[in-house]
Amino acid sequence: MDYLKIANSGWMWFAVAIPMAVLAWQVVLLLRRSLKDGKRMGVKNDQIKSAVIASATASVGPSVSILAGMVSLMVMMGAPIAWLRLSYIGAVMYEMTSADVGAQAVGVAFEQSSMTAEAFANGVWAMVLGSIGWIIVSGLFTHKIDGLRTKLAGGNSKALPIITAAATLGCYCSLTFNKMYPVSLENKNIAAVIGGALAIWLLTALNKKRKAKWVNNWSATIAMIVGVAFACIF
């Protein structure tokens, strides 16, 4: 049976709808609690309204970026799984990498032409099991992480943002450069990385000069589009 028929089946939509309902209810609870506590603290309605509008506007850019990633994940893993995973985790690079590792574990290339039902199931398991650690760590150790960062910095407050930035850059560079090999004219990933990097560099320079909020909100989305365009052109 074609694995995409399983991936997009009614049973998959039903299974995914349950955790999505839980997620939606969490949003409602948090919104109600924040409004209640805001009024208790003396925050005026106009201030609350302004904060809601500002946060909703700021979420458009990242949401579009996730939506763009969802399209690529849908092609390989079906709509239900893409909807679930990017609603909970929101990191398409992690999801694609996990699905790739899961498929390769059963000797299958992560391509539509060669994917099987077994490889699809293995990819889903890799996605889910690989992110359980985040939930456990954040639930048990979040309140201690700040102390850990302070110890790593040796009491130097200026070193804290440097450590955080270095760790983040290390993760993304590992994922990026891994796709650039082998280095050849046929590897379109190289053009995509260069295009995305140039776009981010120009947008960062623009943000420093103009201090425009929309640049921060839309930079990831614009860089993704430019990267895809570079891959298609070159």
ABEGO torsion letter per residue (X at the ends): XBAAAAAABAAAAAAAAAAAAAAAAAAAAAAAAAAAAAAAAGBBAAAAAAAAAAAAAAAAAAAAAAAAAAAAAAAAAEAAAAAAAAAAAGBAAAAAAAAAAAAAAAGBBBBAAABBAAAAAAAAAAAAAAAAAAAAAAAAAAAAAAAAAAAAAGGBAAAAAAAAAAAAAAAAAAAAAAAAOBBBAABAAAAAAAAAAAAAAAAAAAAAAAGBAAAAAAAAAAAAAAAAAAAAAX
